[in-house]
Amino acid sequence: MNSLLWRVTVAGGLGGAASAALCYFAWPVAVQDQAVSFHWHVIPAGLAHGALLALIPVLAFRLTERRRAALRWCGALLVAWVAGYVSWIPLDTSIVARSVLAHLAWPASGGSSFLSILWIPLPYFGGVAGLLYLSLLLGRGAVIRPWFAIAFSISAGTLGSLWWWIEWGPWYFSLLHGSIWGLLVGLALSRTAGSAFARE
């Protein structure tokens, strides 16, 4: 794994752990969904969650940057689905007590329809990774200033998590948590913004 992938993975993990810690300590307020209880292990689960949300889109960008444009752009939904599915497993394991198989099959929980299985990982933070991946594609071939990388990452963190926080409440946690994660990931990306975004 090259230095950029290490940096964004660590940055995303720290952002996820910080957000999980805020949920655990109920700061500034508790999560509104009364069915959810947070224990100390939500913090390492948040670390894994945030790390995966950062790693998957950047890795996908690196793997597809020399592929045809159509393939790169069509991959955005796949990146979002995979990241949403994989990154939710650590949090699901921490928050909900059930079997390992049930955690792995979480999109199908509650007898979900096939369409629901295809869709549900996207609002479960898959949108964060999908938007980050799209921002990397949009910046490809251009000289991107470091603060653009930070702005793109914060936008991905806040907009990509908005649906989830509207459902779990309060909605403005998307701004707080998304900005923390996005700032750290953006800082990691900004250290090599020119080469990371401009490579042809």
N, C-alpha and C positions, 0 to 999 in steps of 0.2 A: 504494500500500500504506500503510495507516494505521500509526500509531506502535506499536500493540499487535502487529500482524503483524511489523513490523520487529524489535521487541524479542524476541519469542519465536523468530523465525528466527535472529537473532544468538545468542541464548542457547542454542538447540538446536545450532547449529553449533559453538559453543565447547565444549559438552558432548561432542559427537561427536568433535571433534578431540582433546580431552583423553583420552577413552576409547581412541581409536586410538593416541595416543602411548603410553599404558600398554601396549598390545599390542605396539607396535613395540619399546619398551624392555624388554619381558618383565617388567613389574613389576606386582604383587609376584612373580608367577611367569609362565612362558610359557604361552600357549594350548596346551592338550593335544593338539589335533588336529595330528598330525605332517605331514599333507598340506598344511598352510597355512604360507606364509612371508610375512613382512611386510617391506616396503621403505618408504623414507621417504615415498613418495606415498600410503601408507595414511592419513597424517594429514590432508592436504587432502580425501581421499576420505571420511574420517570426519567432517570438517567439513560436507561436502555431505549426507552421510547423516543426521547429527543435525539439521541445519537443516530438511531435508525432513520428518523425523518430527515436528518441532514445528509447522512451517508448515501442513501439510496438514490436521490435525484442527482447528486454530484457524480456518483459512480456511473449512473446511467448516461449522463452527459458525456463523461470521459469515454465510455464504451461506444457511443454512437456518433461522436463528433466527426468521424470520417465517413459516415454512412450517408446515404442519400437524404435530402431534406425531407421528403415525404415520410420516410421511415422515422426520422428523428421527431417530427411533429406528431405523427400518429402514436408514438411511444409515450406521449404525455399521460394519456389515460391509464396505460399499463403501469407506468411509474407510480401514479397516484394510487391505483388499486393495491399494488404490491406493498407500497410503503404504509398505506392505511391498515392493510391486513396484518402485516408483520409487526409494525410498531405498536399496535393495540394489544397484542398478546401479553407483553410484560405488565401493562396496566390492568388488563382483564384478570390476570393471575393474582395480582395484588388486591384488587377490589372485590372480586367475586370468587366464592369458594365453590369449585366444581372440578370435575375430572380433567386430566391433561388433554384427553381427546376433545372434550367440550371446549377447552380454551383454544385448541387448534382449529376447531370448526365454528368459532364464534360467529361468523357472518350468517350461519345457518341456524343459530339458536332461536328457540321459540317457533320453530316450523316456518321459517322465512321462505318466501317464494324464490324461484330462480332469479327473477329480476331484482328482488331485494338483495340477494347474495351478491349480485354483480354491482349493485349500487352502494350498499351500506359502508364499505371501507372508505369511500370518498369523503363523506362528511365526518367519519371517524379519523380525522386528521390527515387522510390521504390528500385532501385539497392543499394542505400545507406543502407537501412534497411535490405535488403536481405543479403548483404555482412557482415554486422555487426552480423546478426543472424548466418550466416555460421561460422564466426570467433569464436563465442561463442561455437558452436558445435564442432569445431576443437579443441578448448582448453579444452573441457569437459573431465574430468578424468585425467588431467595433472596438474602439478604444474606450473602455469604461472607467470612469473615475471611481476611486474607492468608495466614496459616499453613495454612489449609485448601487453598489453591491449591498451596502447596509440598508438602503431604502428598499431595494427589491426583496431582501430577506425579511425585513420587518413587515412589509406588505403581505408576503406569503404566509408568515406566521399569524398575522391578525386576520386576514380575510379567509385563509384556509381553515381556521379553527372557529370562525364565527358561528356557523350552523350548529356545531357541537355545543358551544357555550350558550347559544340561545336555548337549546334543548335542556341542558343541565343547569344553567343559570349560575350566576348572573351573566348576562350577555357581554358586559364590559370586561369580563376576564379575558376575552379574546384580545382586547387591546393590551392588557397588562401582561399576560403570559406570552402572547404572540410577539410582543415587543421585546421581552427579555430574550426569548429564544432567537428571534430574528436579529437582534443586535449582536449577539455573540456569534451566530453563524455568519452574519454579514461582515463582522470584523475579521473572521477567519478567511473569508473569501476575498476581502479587500486587500489583504497582504500580497495577493498575486492577481489582482483584478485584471491587469493588462494581459497577462499570459493566459489566465483561466478563461477569460471571455473572448479574447481576440484570436485564439488559435484557429487556423483554417485547416 
